[in-house]
Amino acid sequence: MNRWQRCRSGARDLGMSTAEYAIGTVAAAAFAGVLYKVVTASEVKSALMGIVRKALQLAS
C-alpha cells in the first residue's frame, strides 16, 4: 500500500490545518479585543469595582 492509500484509508481528520489555526487565532484575538472593550467600559468598570468593594467589606 503506498503512502496516498494509507492516508486515505486511515483517520480522515487528524487535527487542525494551518488555515484553521490561523482562523482560530484571529477569532481568539477578536474575542479578546471585544472582551477588553467591554470590561474597560466605565459602567462595567464601576460595577466590577462595586462587587470587589462589597466582597472586601464582607471579608472584614
N, C-alpha and C positions, 0 to 999 in steps of 0.2 A: 504494500500500500504506500503510495507516495505521500508527500507532505500535504498536498492540497486535499487529498481524500481524507487524511487523518483530521485535518482542520474542519472539514465539512461534516464528518461523522461524529465528532466529539461535541462538547458543550458549545452551544452557539453564542452564548453571552458570558464571556469570562471577566467582564469588568467594563469600566468606562473607557472610552477612547479619549484622545487628546481634545477633540472638539467638545465632548461632553464635560470634560474637566474645565475647559475654558468657559463654557456657558454656566456651569455651576459656580465658578469663581466670580464671574460678573454678577450673577444673581445674588450671591452672598454679599458682595461689596455694595450692591444697590440696596439690599435689605439693611445693611449696617448704616448706610447713609440716611435712609428714611428713619430708622430707629434713633439715630443720633439727633436728627432734627426734632423728632417727637419728644425725646427726653430733655432736650435743651430748651424747649419752648417754655416761656415764662409761667404759663398756667400749670404745666406738668411739673416744672421745677419747684414751684411753690407747694403743690400738692405733695410731692415726694418729701420735701423738707418738713411739712406738717406731720407726715407719717413718721419720719425719723424722730422729730422732737417728741411726739406723743409716746413713741416706743422708749425713748430715753427717760422720759418722765415716769413711765410705769416701772422702769428698771430701778429707779432711785428709791 
